[in-house]
Amino acid sequence: MASLAEYIQRVHSKYPGNFPTLDPFPKAKLHAPNLLKGPKNRILVYKGAFSPPHIRHLALLKHGFEHGGRDLNMIAAIVKPLEECSRPATANCSCKTISFSMEERVALWKNDERLPGWAWVFEHSMAELQKLMYCLPEYAKEDGYELDFVALYGPDNSDWLIEPWRRLKAEVTLVDSDGEEKEVKFAGCKVMLICDAARKAVDFDTGRLQTFKGCTPWRRLAPDTELLSHEEKAKAENVIAELKEKEVDEYQRLVKDAGSEAAAIGGIAKSSVTEALLDNQHIIVCHAKKDREILRRFVRLDRSQPGFQETVVSGTILRKVIETEEAGTVTKRVGETALSPGMLGQMMGLEIGAGNGCERGGAVDQDCLDPCNGAAVMEEEPRTTQE
Protein backbone atom coordinates (compact mmCIF):
# COMPACT_ATOMS: atom_id res chain seq x y z
CA MET A 1 0.00 0.00 0.00
CA ALA A 2 1.29 3.45 -0.91
CA SER A 3 -0.12 6.98 -0.81
CA LEU A 4 -1.23 8.35 -4.17
CA ALA A 5 -0.50 11.87 -2.92
CA GLU A 6 3.14 10.90 -2.33
CA TYR A 7 3.53 9.83 -5.96
CA ILE A 8 1.95 13.09 -7.12
CA GLN A 9 4.50 14.94 -5.01
CA ARG A 10 7.32 12.88 -6.52
CA VAL A 11 6.19 13.83 -10.00
CA HIS A 12 5.96 17.45 -8.88
CA SER A 13 9.52 17.32 -7.52
CA LYS A 14 10.82 16.06 -10.85
CA TYR A 15 8.75 18.41 -13.02
CA PRO A 16 7.85 21.37 -10.72
CA GLY A 17 6.83 23.77 -13.47
CA ASN A 18 4.26 21.46 -15.01
CA PHE A 19 1.66 20.80 -12.34
CA PRO A 20 2.41 22.51 -9.02
CA THR A 21 0.31 21.31 -6.09
CA LEU A 22 0.82 21.00 -2.36
CA ASP A 23 -2.04 18.79 -1.17
CA PRO A 24 -4.28 17.20 -3.84
CA PHE A 25 -6.61 15.55 -1.32
CA PRO A 26 -6.92 18.00 1.60
CA LYS A 27 -10.26 16.57 2.78
CA ALA A 28 -9.10 12.95 2.94
CA LYS A 29 -8.07 12.83 6.60
CA LEU A 30 -8.91 9.14 6.77
CA HIS A 31 -8.98 6.63 3.90
CA ALA A 32 -6.86 8.85 1.68
CA PRO A 33 -6.38 7.40 -1.84
CA ASN A 34 -3.81 4.59 -1.72
CA LEU A 35 -2.27 2.35 -4.35
CA LEU A 36 -2.60 -1.41 -3.91
CA LYS A 37 -0.32 -4.06 -5.36
CA GLY A 38 -2.03 -6.75 -7.38
CA PRO A 39 -5.13 -5.17 -8.92
CA LYS A 40 -4.70 -2.31 -11.37
CA ASN A 41 -5.42 1.00 -9.63
CA ARG A 42 -7.48 3.53 -11.58
CA ILE A 43 -8.21 7.23 -11.30
CA LEU A 44 -11.46 8.64 -12.65
CA VAL A 45 -11.04 11.77 -14.80
CA TYR A 46 -14.09 14.04 -15.10
CA LYS A 47 -13.64 17.05 -17.36
CA GLY A 48 -16.24 19.57 -18.40
CA ALA A 49 -17.24 23.21 -18.61
CA PHE A 50 -19.10 23.17 -15.26
CA SER A 51 -20.45 26.63 -15.96
CA PRO A 52 -21.38 26.80 -13.14
CA PRO A 53 -20.93 23.45 -11.32
CA HIS A 54 -24.14 22.12 -9.79
CA ILE A 55 -25.48 19.20 -7.76
CA ARG A 56 -26.01 16.95 -10.78
CA HIS A 57 -22.34 17.26 -11.74
CA LEU A 58 -21.57 16.10 -8.22
CA ALA A 59 -24.14 13.29 -8.46
CA LEU A 60 -22.60 12.08 -11.71
CA LEU A 61 -19.12 12.12 -10.20
CA LYS A 62 -20.18 10.22 -7.08
CA HIS A 63 -22.33 7.66 -8.88
CA GLY A 64 -19.69 6.93 -11.49
CA PHE A 65 -16.97 6.52 -8.85
CA GLU A 66 -19.01 4.51 -6.37
CA HIS A 67 -21.08 2.35 -8.76
CA GLY A 68 -18.97 2.16 -11.92
CA GLY A 69 -17.78 -1.33 -11.00
CA ARG A 70 -15.49 -2.47 -8.21
CA ASP A 71 -13.46 -4.47 -10.72
CA LEU A 72 -12.07 -1.14 -11.97
CA ASN A 73 -10.60 -0.49 -8.50
CA MET A 74 -11.04 3.29 -8.72
CA ILE A 75 -9.07 4.89 -5.90
CA ALA A 76 -9.49 8.60 -6.67
CA ALA A 77 -11.00 11.09 -9.10
CA ILE A 78 -9.72 14.22 -10.85
CA VAL A 79 -12.23 16.95 -11.70
CA LYS A 80 -10.97 19.19 -14.51
CA PRO A 81 -12.88 22.38 -15.38
CA LEU A 82 -11.94 23.23 -18.97
CA GLU A 83 -10.01 26.40 -19.72
CA GLU A 84 -12.53 27.52 -22.34
CA CYS A 85 -16.25 27.26 -21.64
CA SER A 86 -17.89 29.69 -24.05
CA ARG A 87 -21.49 28.79 -24.83
CA PRO A 88 -23.49 29.59 -27.96
CA ALA A 89 -26.91 31.11 -27.49
CA THR A 90 -29.83 28.67 -27.65
CA ALA A 91 -33.52 29.05 -28.33
CA ASN A 92 -34.21 28.86 -24.60
CA CYS A 93 -31.41 31.04 -23.28
CA SER A 94 -29.12 33.64 -24.75
CA CYS A 95 -26.87 33.71 -21.64
CA LYS A 96 -24.78 36.38 -23.31
CA THR A 97 -23.47 38.02 -20.17
CA ILE A 98 -22.95 35.09 -17.78
CA SER A 99 -19.52 33.48 -17.84
CA PHE A 100 -17.12 32.04 -15.27
CA SER A 101 -13.36 31.86 -15.44
CA MET A 102 -11.62 28.54 -14.90
CA GLU A 103 -10.34 29.83 -11.56
CA GLU A 104 -13.90 30.65 -10.46
CA ARG A 105 -15.24 27.23 -11.48
CA VAL A 106 -12.35 25.51 -9.71
CA ALA A 107 -13.13 27.51 -6.56
CA LEU A 108 -16.83 26.61 -6.73
CA TRP A 109 -15.97 22.92 -6.85
CA LYS A 110 -13.32 23.11 -4.13
CA ASN A 111 -15.31 25.20 -1.69
CA ASP A 112 -18.35 22.91 -1.65
CA GLU A 113 -18.38 20.81 1.50
CA ARG A 114 -19.99 17.89 -0.34
CA LEU A 115 -16.92 17.30 -2.49
CA PRO A 116 -15.63 13.82 -1.50
CA GLY A 117 -12.18 13.41 -0.01
CA TRP A 118 -11.11 11.16 -2.90
CA ALA A 119 -11.73 13.94 -5.48
CA TRP A 120 -8.99 16.32 -6.64
CA VAL A 121 -10.11 19.49 -8.41
CA PHE A 122 -7.31 20.13 -10.90
CA GLU A 123 -6.67 23.84 -11.26
CA HIS A 124 -4.09 23.74 -14.04
CA SER A 125 -4.31 23.31 -17.81
CA MET A 126 -5.41 20.23 -19.73
CA ALA A 127 -1.88 19.90 -21.12
CA GLU A 128 -0.56 19.77 -17.55
CA LEU A 129 -3.11 17.12 -16.67
CA GLN A 130 -1.99 15.03 -19.65
CA LYS A 131 1.59 15.30 -18.45
CA LEU A 132 0.58 14.12 -14.99
CA MET A 133 -1.40 11.23 -16.47
CA TYR A 134 1.71 10.16 -18.35
CA CYS A 135 4.12 10.47 -15.41
CA LEU A 136 2.12 8.96 -12.54
CA PRO A 137 1.86 5.41 -13.95
CA GLU A 138 5.57 5.47 -14.78
CA TYR A 139 6.54 6.38 -11.23
CA ALA A 140 4.09 3.89 -9.70
CA LYS A 141 5.40 1.12 -11.96
CA GLU A 142 8.90 1.57 -10.55
CA ASP A 143 7.58 0.38 -7.17
CA GLY A 144 5.45 -2.45 -8.52
CA TYR A 145 2.08 -0.66 -8.72
CA GLU A 146 -0.19 -0.59 -11.76
CA LEU A 147 -2.01 2.69 -12.38
CA ASP A 148 -4.34 3.79 -15.16
CA PHE A 149 -7.13 6.32 -15.83
CA VAL A 150 -10.85 6.14 -16.60
CA ALA A 151 -12.66 8.96 -18.43
CA LEU A 152 -16.10 9.86 -17.04
CA TYR A 153 -18.85 11.25 -19.27
CA GLY A 154 -22.55 11.98 -19.13
CA PRO A 155 -24.67 10.53 -21.98
CA ASP A 156 -25.06 14.03 -23.48
CA ASN A 157 -21.31 14.36 -24.05
CA SER A 158 -20.32 13.68 -27.66
CA ASP A 159 -16.68 12.91 -26.77
CA TRP A 160 -17.50 9.30 -25.97
CA LEU A 161 -19.25 8.82 -29.32
CA ILE A 162 -15.99 9.16 -31.23
CA GLU A 163 -14.13 5.98 -32.21
CA PRO A 164 -11.95 5.61 -29.09
CA TRP A 165 -8.65 4.67 -30.76
CA ARG A 166 -8.69 8.04 -32.55
CA ARG A 167 -8.53 9.84 -29.20
CA LEU A 168 -5.65 7.96 -27.61
CA LYS A 169 -2.54 9.60 -29.02
CA ALA A 170 -1.21 12.96 -27.90
CA GLU A 171 2.29 14.40 -27.59
CA VAL A 172 3.27 16.40 -24.51
CA THR A 173 6.47 18.17 -23.48
CA LEU A 174 7.89 17.66 -19.98
CA VAL A 175 10.33 20.15 -18.47
CA ASP A 176 12.28 18.78 -15.51
CA SER A 177 13.76 20.63 -12.53
CA ASP A 178 16.98 21.25 -14.52
CA GLY A 179 15.08 22.88 -17.38
CA GLU A 180 15.60 19.98 -19.77
CA GLU A 181 12.72 19.15 -22.13
CA LYS A 182 11.46 15.69 -23.04
CA GLU A 183 8.85 14.81 -25.66
CA VAL A 184 6.58 11.93 -24.65
CA LYS A 185 3.52 10.27 -26.12
CA PHE A 186 0.42 10.29 -23.92
CA ALA A 187 -1.87 7.27 -24.40
CA GLY A 188 -5.06 8.77 -22.94
CA CYS A 189 -7.90 6.85 -21.28
CA LYS A 190 -8.70 3.44 -22.69
CA VAL A 191 -11.68 2.94 -20.38
CA MET A 192 -14.62 5.30 -20.83
CA LEU A 193 -17.33 5.36 -18.19
CA ILE A 194 -20.70 6.77 -19.27
CA CYS A 195 -23.13 7.44 -16.42
CA ASP A 196 -26.71 8.74 -16.59
CA ALA A 197 -27.02 9.91 -12.97
CA ALA A 198 -27.34 13.52 -14.19
CA ARG A 199 -29.36 12.88 -17.32
CA LYS A 200 -31.37 9.84 -18.39
CA ALA A 201 -30.00 8.21 -21.52
CA VAL A 202 -32.03 5.55 -23.35
CA ASP A 203 -34.13 2.58 -22.32
CA PHE A 204 -31.40 0.48 -20.71
CA ASP A 205 -33.45 -2.70 -20.37
CA THR A 206 -34.36 -2.89 -24.07
CA GLY A 207 -30.73 -2.36 -25.09
CA ARG A 208 -31.32 0.62 -27.35
CA LEU A 209 -27.87 2.06 -26.81
CA GLN A 210 -26.08 2.82 -30.05
CA THR A 211 -23.69 0.16 -31.33
CA PHE A 212 -20.55 1.93 -32.47
CA LYS A 213 -18.54 1.25 -35.58
CA GLY A 214 -15.52 -0.85 -34.75
CA CYS A 215 -16.93 -1.93 -31.37
CA THR A 216 -18.67 -5.06 -30.14
CA PRO A 217 -22.38 -4.96 -29.23
CA TRP A 218 -23.26 -3.93 -25.68
CA ARG A 219 -23.46 -6.74 -23.14
CA ARG A 220 -24.03 -6.97 -19.43
CA LEU A 221 -20.94 -7.02 -17.25
CA ALA A 222 -20.07 -10.56 -16.21
CA PRO A 223 -17.76 -10.35 -13.19
CA ASP A 224 -15.08 -12.83 -12.24
CA THR A 225 -16.39 -13.53 -8.74
CA GLU A 226 -13.24 -15.35 -7.60
CA LEU A 227 -11.00 -12.47 -8.68
CA LEU A 228 -13.47 -9.96 -7.25
CA SER A 229 -13.45 -11.72 -3.86
CA HIS A 230 -9.64 -11.78 -3.83
CA GLU A 231 -9.37 -8.07 -4.67
CA GLU A 232 -12.04 -7.03 -2.16
CA LYS A 233 -10.24 -8.97 0.56
CA ALA A 234 -7.04 -7.06 -0.25
CA LYS A 235 -8.95 -3.76 -0.04
CA ALA A 236 -10.54 -4.82 3.28
CA GLU A 237 -7.08 -5.59 4.69
CA ASN A 238 -6.04 -2.09 3.64
CA VAL A 239 -9.05 -0.57 5.43
CA ILE A 240 -8.39 -2.49 8.64
CA ALA A 241 -4.68 -1.60 8.59
CA GLU A 242 -5.48 2.07 8.18
CA LEU A 243 -8.07 2.01 10.97
CA LYS A 244 -5.59 0.23 13.23
CA GLU A 245 -3.12 3.05 12.66
CA LYS A 246 -5.40 6.11 12.61
CA GLU A 247 -8.70 5.19 14.28
CA VAL A 248 -7.89 2.76 17.06
CA ASP A 249 -11.33 2.94 18.72
CA GLU A 250 -13.12 2.13 15.46
CA TYR A 251 -10.67 -0.68 14.74
CA GLN A 252 -11.23 -2.21 18.17
CA ARG A 253 -15.00 -1.94 17.79
CA LEU A 254 -14.99 -3.72 14.43
CA VAL A 255 -12.70 -6.51 15.68
CA LYS A 256 -14.76 -6.97 18.84
CA ASP A 257 -18.04 -7.15 16.92
CA ALA A 258 -16.61 -9.60 14.37
CA GLY A 259 -14.73 -11.74 16.90
CA SER A 260 -11.30 -11.35 15.33
CA GLU A 261 -9.36 -9.19 12.89
CA ALA A 262 -9.59 -11.89 10.22
CA ALA A 263 -13.36 -12.08 10.67
CA ALA A 264 -13.64 -8.30 10.41
CA ILE A 265 -11.70 -8.35 7.14
CA GLY A 266 -13.87 -11.18 5.84
CA GLY A 267 -17.06 -9.33 6.75
CA ILE A 268 -15.99 -6.15 5.00
CA ALA A 269 -14.91 -8.09 1.90
CA LYS A 270 -18.15 -10.09 1.77
CA SER A 271 -20.27 -6.95 2.04
CA SER A 272 -18.23 -5.28 -0.72
CA VAL A 273 -18.65 -8.27 -3.06
CA THR A 274 -22.41 -8.24 -2.47
CA GLU A 275 -22.60 -4.53 -3.30
CA ALA A 276 -20.43 -5.05 -6.37
CA LEU A 277 -22.72 -7.76 -7.74
CA LEU A 278 -25.74 -5.50 -7.22
CA ASP A 279 -23.99 -2.66 -9.06
CA ASN A 280 -23.16 -4.98 -11.95
CA GLN A 281 -26.88 -5.40 -12.68
CA HIS A 282 -26.86 -1.80 -13.91
CA ILE A 283 -23.65 -1.96 -15.98
CA ILE A 284 -23.22 -2.90 -19.64
CA VAL A 285 -19.99 -2.84 -21.63
CA CYS A 286 -18.62 -2.93 -25.15
CA HIS A 287 -15.03 -2.86 -26.39
CA ALA A 288 -13.10 -1.96 -29.52
CA LYS A 289 -12.55 -4.89 -31.86
CA LYS A 290 -9.01 -3.72 -32.53
CA ASP A 291 -8.06 -3.60 -28.85
CA ARG A 292 -10.10 -5.28 -26.12
CA GLU A 293 -8.56 -2.97 -23.52
CA ILE A 294 -10.42 -0.03 -25.07
CA LEU A 295 -13.73 -0.20 -23.21
CA ARG A 296 -16.94 1.74 -23.02
CA ARG A 297 -18.91 1.07 -19.86
CA PHE A 298 -22.44 2.39 -19.35
CA VAL A 299 -23.60 2.76 -15.73
CA ARG A 300 -27.29 3.27 -15.19
CA LEU A 301 -28.83 5.02 -12.21
CA ASP A 302 -31.71 2.90 -10.91
CA ARG A 303 -34.74 5.18 -11.24
CA SER A 304 -37.21 2.50 -10.11
CA GLN A 305 -36.47 3.01 -6.42
CA PRO A 306 -39.41 4.06 -4.21
CA GLY A 307 -39.59 7.83 -3.80
CA PHE A 308 -37.27 8.60 -6.68
CA GLN A 309 -37.98 11.98 -8.25
CA GLU A 310 -36.29 13.74 -11.16
CA THR A 311 -35.09 17.28 -10.50
CA VAL A 312 -34.41 19.86 -13.17
CA VAL A 313 -31.00 21.53 -13.23
CA SER A 314 -28.31 22.34 -15.79
CA GLY A 315 -25.68 24.98 -16.35
CA THR A 316 -27.83 26.60 -19.03
CA ILE A 317 -30.85 26.73 -16.73
CA LEU A 318 -28.80 28.22 -13.88
CA ARG A 319 -27.32 30.90 -16.12
CA LYS A 320 -30.76 31.72 -17.49
CA VAL A 321 -32.19 32.06 -13.98
CA ILE A 322 -29.32 34.33 -12.91
CA GLU A 323 -29.66 36.46 -16.01
CA THR A 324 -33.45 36.82 -16.23
CA GLU A 325 -35.21 36.06 -12.94
CA GLU A 326 -35.97 38.22 -9.90
CA ALA A 327 -33.46 38.22 -7.03
CA GLY A 328 -35.65 36.04 -4.81
CA THR A 329 -36.01 33.34 -7.46
CA VAL A 330 -32.29 33.45 -8.21
CA THR A 331 -31.42 33.07 -4.53
CA LYS A 332 -33.74 30.08 -4.18
CA ARG A 333 -32.66 28.22 -7.34
CA VAL A 334 -28.95 28.86 -6.88
CA GLY A 335 -29.14 27.90 -3.21
CA GLU A 336 -30.87 24.63 -4.06
CA THR A 337 -28.84 23.50 -7.05
CA ALA A 338 -25.43 25.20 -7.37
CA LEU A 339 -22.20 24.07 -5.77
CA SER A 340 -20.89 26.61 -3.24
CA PRO A 341 -23.99 28.80 -3.65
CA GLY A 342 -22.73 31.49 -1.28
CA MET A 343 -19.54 31.91 -3.27
CA LEU A 344 -21.48 31.88 -6.54
CA GLY A 345 -23.76 34.56 -5.13
CA GLN A 346 -20.77 36.74 -4.32
CA MET A 347 -19.52 36.32 -7.89
CA MET A 348 -22.92 37.45 -9.15
CA GLY A 349 -23.33 40.24 -6.59
CA LEU A 350 -26.16 38.38 -4.81
CA GLU A 351 -26.86 37.69 -1.14
CA ILE A 352 -26.84 33.89 -0.92
CA GLY A 353 -25.60 32.63 2.43
CA ALA A 354 -24.05 29.29 3.28
CA GLY A 355 -27.14 28.33 5.26
CA ASN A 356 -28.04 25.81 2.58
CA GLY A 357 -25.48 23.52 4.16
CA CYS A 358 -23.39 23.33 1.02
CA GLU A 359 -20.20 25.15 1.87
CA ARG A 360 -17.40 24.82 4.34
CA GLY A 361 -18.46 25.96 7.76
CA GLY A 362 -22.12 25.00 7.29
CA ALA A 363 -23.97 21.82 8.15
CA VAL A 364 -23.94 19.45 5.19
CA ASP A 365 -27.31 18.46 3.71
CA GLN A 366 -26.74 14.73 3.22
CA ASP A 367 -29.76 14.42 0.92
CA CYS A 368 -27.92 16.52 -1.64
CA LEU A 369 -25.11 13.98 -1.68
CA ASP A 370 -27.12 11.00 -2.89
CA PRO A 371 -27.95 10.89 -6.60
CA CYS A 372 -30.69 8.40 -5.82
CA ASN A 373 -32.70 11.26 -4.28
CA GLY A 374 -33.19 12.77 -7.72
CA ALA A 375 -31.52 13.11 -11.10
CA ALA A 376 -31.53 16.00 -13.48
CA VAL A 377 -33.71 16.49 -16.52
CA MET A 378 -31.53 18.56 -18.82
CA GLU A 379 -33.83 20.86 -20.76
CA GLU A 380 -31.42 21.73 -23.52
CA GLU A 381 -29.71 20.34 -26.60
CA PRO A 382 -26.81 17.89 -26.06
CA ARG A 383 -23.45 19.57 -25.55
CA THR A 384 -19.92 18.47 -26.32
CA THR A 385 -18.76 19.11 -22.74
CA GLN A 386 -20.28 18.46 -19.35
CA GLU A 387 -22.33 21.53 -18.57
C-alpha positions in Angstrom: 0.0 0.0 0.0 1.3 3.5 -0.9 -0.1 7.0 -0.8 -1.2 8.4 -4.2 -0.5 11.9 -2.9 3.1 10.9 -2.3 3.5 9.8 -6.0 2.0 13.1 -7.1 4.5 14.9 -5.0 7.3 12.9 -6.5 6.2 13.8 -10.0 6.0 17.4 -8.9 9.5 17.3 -7.5 10.8 16.1 -10.9 8.7 18.4 -13.0 7.9 21.4 -10.7 6.8 23.8 -13.5 4.3 21.5 -15.0 1.7 20.8 -12.3 2.4 22.5 -9.0 0.3 21.3 -6.1 0.8 21.0 -2.4 -2.0 18.8 -1.2 -4.3 17.2 -3.8 -6.6 15.5 -1.3 -6.9 18.0 1.6 -10.3 16.6 2.8 -9.1 13.0 2.9 -8.1 12.8 6.6 -8.9 9.1 6.8 -9.0 6.6 3.9 -6.9 8.8 1.7 -6.4 7.4 -1.8 -3.8 4.6 -1.7 -2.3 2.3 -4.4 -2.6 -1.4 -3.9 -0.3 -4.1 -5.4 -2.0 -6.8 -7.4 -5.1 -5.2 -8.9 -4.7 -2.3 -11.4 -5.4 1.0 -9.6 -7.5 3.5 -11.6 -8.2 7.2 -11.3 -11.5 8.6 -12.6 -11.0 11.8 -14.8 -14.1 14.0 -15.1 -13.6 17.0 -17.4 -16.2 19.6 -18.4 -17.2 23.2 -18.6 -19.1 23.2 -15.3 -20.5 26.6 -16.0 -21.4 26.8 -13.1 -20.9 23.5 -11.3 -24.1 22.1 -9.8 -25.5 19.2 -7.8 -26.0 16.9 -10.8 -22.3 17.3 -11.7 -21.6 16.1 -8.2 -24.1 13.3 -8.5 -22.6 12.1 -11.7 -19.1 12.1 -10.2 -20.2 10.2 -7.1 -22.3 7.7 -8.9 -19.7 6.9 -11.5 -17.0 6.5 -8.9 -19.0 4.5 -6.4 -21.1 2.3 -8.8 -19.0 2.2 -11.9 -17.8 -1.3 -11.0 -15.5 -2.5 -8.2 -13.5 -4.5 -10.7 -12.1 -1.1 -12.0 -10.6 -0.5 -8.5 -11.0 3.3 -8.7 -9.1 4.9 -5.9 -9.5 8.6 -6.7 -11.0 11.1 -9.1 -9.7 14.2 -10.8 -12.2 16.9 -11.7 -11.0 19.2 -14.5 -12.9 22.4 -15.4 -11.9 23.2 -19.0 -10.0 26.4 -19.7 -12.5 27.5 -22.3 -16.2 27.3 -21.6 -17.9 29.7 -24.0 -21.5 28.8 -24.8 -23.5 29.6 -28.0 -26.9 31.1 -27.5 -29.8 28.7 -27.7 -33.5 29.0 -28.3 -34.2 28.9 -24.6 -31.4 31.0 -23.3 -29.1 33.6 -24.8 -26.9 33.7 -21.6 -24.8 36.4 -23.3 -23.5 38.0 -20.2 -23.0 35.1 -17.8 -19.5 33.5 -17.8 -17.1 32.0 -15.3 -13.4 31.9 -15.4 -11.6 28.5 -14.9 -10.3 29.8 -11.6 -13.9 30.6 -10.5 -15.2 27.2 -11.5 -12.3 25.5 -9.7 -13.1 27.5 -6.6 -16.8 26.6 -6.7 -16.0 22.9 -6.8 -13.3 23.1 -4.1 -15.3 25.2 -1.7 -18.3 22.9 -1.6 -18.4 20.8 1.5 -20.0 17.9 -0.3 -16.9 17.3 -2.5 -15.6 13.8 -1.5 -12.2 13.4 0.0 -11.1 11.2 -2.9 -11.7 13.9 -5.5 -9.0 16.3 -6.6 -10.1 19.5 -8.4 -7.3 20.1 -10.9 -6.7 23.8 -11.3 -4.1 23.7 -14.0 -4.3 23.3 -17.8 -5.4 20.2 -19.7 -1.9 19.9 -21.1 -0.6 19.8 -17.6 -3.1 17.1 -16.7 -2.0 15.0 -19.6 1.6 15.3 -18.4 0.6 14.1 -15.0 -1.4 11.2 -16.5 1.7 10.2 -18.4 4.1 10.5 -15.4 2.1 9.0 -12.5 1.9 5.4 -14.0 5.6 5.5 -14.8 6.5 6.4 -11.2 4.1 3.9 -9.7 5.4 1.1 -12.0 8.9 1.6 -10.5 7.6 0.4 -7.2 5.4 -2.5 -8.5 2.1 -0.7 -8.7 -0.2 -0.6 -11.8 -2.0 2.7 -12.4 -4.3 3.8 -15.2 -7.1 6.3 -15.8 -10.8 6.1 -16.6 -12.7 9.0 -18.4 -16.1 9.9 -17.0 -18.8 11.3 -19.3 -22.5 12.0 -19.1 -24.7 10.5 -22.0 -25.1 14.0 -23.5 -21.3 14.4 -24.0 -20.3 13.7 -27.7 -16.7 12.9 -26.8 -17.5 9.3 -26.0 -19.2 8.8 -29.3 -16.0 9.2 -31.2 -14.1 6.0 -32.2 -12.0 5.6 -29.1 -8.7 4.7 -30.8 -8.7 8.0 -32.6 -8.5 9.8 -29.2 -5.7 8.0 -27.6 -2.5 9.6 -29.0 -1.2 13.0 -27.9 2.3 14.4 -27.6 3.3 16.4 -24.5 6.5 18.2 -23.5 7.9 17.7 -20.0 10.3 20.2 -18.5 12.3 18.8 -15.5 13.8 20.6 -12.5 17.0 21.3 -14.5 15.1 22.9 -17.4 15.6 20.0 -19.8 12.7 19.1 -22.1 11.5 15.7 -23.0 8.8 14.8 -25.7 6.6 11.9 -24.6 3.5 10.3 -26.1 0.4 10.3 -23.9 -1.9 7.3 -24.4 -5.1 8.8 -22.9 -7.9 6.8 -21.3 -8.7 3.4 -22.7 -11.7 2.9 -20.4 -14.6 5.3 -20.8 -17.3 5.4 -18.2 -20.7 6.8 -19.3 -23.1 7.4 -16.4 -26.7 8.7 -16.6 -27.0 9.9 -13.0 -27.3 13.5 -14.2 -29.4 12.9 -17.3 -31.4 9.8 -18.4 -30.0 8.2 -21.5 -32.0 5.5 -23.3 -34.1 2.6 -22.3 -31.4 0.5 -20.7 -33.5 -2.7 -20.4 -34.4 -2.9 -24.1 -30.7 -2.4 -25.1 -31.3 0.6 -27.4 -27.9 2.1 -26.8 -26.1 2.8 -30.1 -23.7 0.2 -31.3 -20.5 1.9 -32.5 -18.5 1.2 -35.6 -15.5 -0.9 -34.7 -16.9 -1.9 -31.4 -18.7 -5.1 -30.1 -22.4 -5.0 -29.2 -23.3 -3.9 -25.7 -23.5 -6.7 -23.1 -24.0 -7.0 -19.4 -20.9 -7.0 -17.3 -20.1 -10.6 -16.2 -17.8 -10.4 -13.2 -15.1 -12.8 -12.2 -16.4 -13.5 -8.7 -13.2 -15.4 -7.6 -11.0 -12.5 -8.7 -13.5 -10.0 -7.2 -13.5 -11.7 -3.9 -9.6 -11.8 -3.8 -9.4 -8.1 -4.7 -12.0 -7.0 -2.2 -10.2 -9.0 0.6 -7.0 -7.1 -0.3 -9.0 -3.8 0.0 -10.5 -4.8 3.3 -7.1 -5.6 4.7 -6.0 -2.1 3.6 -9.1 -0.6 5.4 -8.4 -2.5 8.6 -4.7 -1.6 8.6 -5.5 2.1 8.2 -8.1 2.0 11.0 -5.6 0.2 13.2 -3.1 3.0 12.7 -5.4 6.1 12.6 -8.7 5.2 14.3 -7.9 2.8 17.1 -11.3 2.9 18.7 -13.1 2.1 15.5 -10.7 -0.7 14.7 -11.2 -2.2 18.2 -15.0 -1.9 17.8 -15.0 -3.7 14.4 -12.7 -6.5 15.7 -14.8 -7.0 18.8 -18.0 -7.1 16.9 -16.6 -9.6 14.4 -14.7 -11.7 16.9 -11.3 -11.3 15.3 -9.4 -9.2 12.9 -9.6 -11.9 10.2 -13.4 -12.1 10.7 -13.6 -8.3 10.4 -11.7 -8.4 7.1 -13.9 -11.2 5.8 -17.1 -9.3 6.7 -16.0 -6.1 5.0 -14.9 -8.1 1.9 -18.1 -10.1 1.8 -20.3 -6.9 2.0 -18.2 -5.3 -0.7 -18.7 -8.3 -3.1 -22.4 -8.2 -2.5 -22.6 -4.5 -3.3 -20.4 -5.0 -6.4 -22.7 -7.8 -7.7 -25.7 -5.5 -7.2 -24.0 -2.7 -9.1 -23.2 -5.0 -12.0 -26.9 -5.4 -12.7 -26.9 -1.8 -13.9 -23.7 -2.0 -16.0 -23.2 -2.9 -19.6 -20.0 -2.8 -21.6 -18.6 -2.9 -25.1 -15.0 -2.9 -26.4 -13.1 -2.0 -29.5 -12.5 -4.9 -31.9 -9.0 -3.7 -32.5 -8.1 -3.6 -28.8 -10.1 -5.3 -26.1 -8.6 -3.0 -23.5 -10.4 0.0 -25.1 -13.7 -0.2 -23.2 -16.9 1.7 -23.0 -18.9 1.1 -19.9 -22.4 2.4 -19.3 -23.6 2.8 -15.7 -27.3 3.3 -15.2 -28.8 5.0 -12.2 -31.7 2.9 -10.9 -34.7 5.2 -11.2 -37.2 2.5 -10.1 -36.5 3.0 -6.4 -39.4 4.1 -4.2 -39.6 7.8 -3.8 -37.3 8.6 -6.7 -38.0 12.0 -8.2 -36.3 13.7 -11.2 -35.1 17.3 -10.5 -34.4 19.9 -13.2 -31.0 21.5 -13.2 -28.3 22.3 -15.8 -25.7 25.0 -16.3 -27.8 26.6 -19.0 -30.8 26.7 -16.7 -28.8 28.2 -13.9 -27.3 30.9 -16.1 -30.8 31.7 -17.5 -32.2 32.1 -14.0 -29.3 34.3 -12.9 -29.7 36.5 -16.0 -33.5 36.8 -16.2 -35.2 36.1 -12.9 -36.0 38.2 -9.9 -33.5 38.2 -7.0 -35.7 36.0 -4.8 -36.0 33.3 -7.5 -32.3 33.4 -8.2 -31.4 33.1 -4.5 -33.7 30.1 -4.2 -32.7 28.2 -7.3 -29.0 28.9 -6.9 -29.1 27.9 -3.2 -30.9 24.6 -4.1 -28.8 23.5 -7.1 -25.4 25.2 -7.4 -22.2 24.1 -5.8 -20.9 26.6 -3.2 -24.0 28.8 -3.6 -22.7 31.5 -1.3 -19.5 31.9 -3.3 -21.5 31.9 -6.5 -23.8 34.6 -5.1 -20.8 36.7 -4.3 -19.5 36.3 -7.9 -22.9 37.4 -9.2 -23.3 40.2 -6.6 -26.2 38.4 -4.8 -26.9 37.7 -1.1 -26.8 33.9 -0.9 -25.6 32.6 2.4 -24.0 29.3 3.3 -27.1 28.3 5.3 -28.0 25.8 2.6 -25.5 23.5 4.2 -23.4 23.3 1.0 -20.2 25.1 1.9 -17.4 24.8 4.3 -18.5 26.0 7.8 -22.1 25.0 7.3 -24.0 21.8 8.2 -23.9 19.4 5.2 -27.3 18.5 3.7 -26.7 14.7 3.2 -29.8 14.4 0.9 -27.9 16.5 -1.6 -25.1 14.0 -1.7 -27.1 11.0 -2.9 -27.9 10.9 -6.6 -30.7 8.4 -5.8 -32.7 11.3 -4.3 -33.2 12.8 -7.7 -31.5 13.1 -11.1 -31.5 16.0 -13.5 -33.7 16.5 -16.5 -31.5 18.6 -18.8 -33.8 20.9 -20.8 -31.4 21.7 -23.5 -29.7 20.3 -26.6 -26.8 17.9 -26.1 -23.5 19.6 -25.5 -19.9 18.5 -26.3 -18.8 19.1 -22.7 -20.3 18.5 -19.3 -22.3 21.5 -18.6 
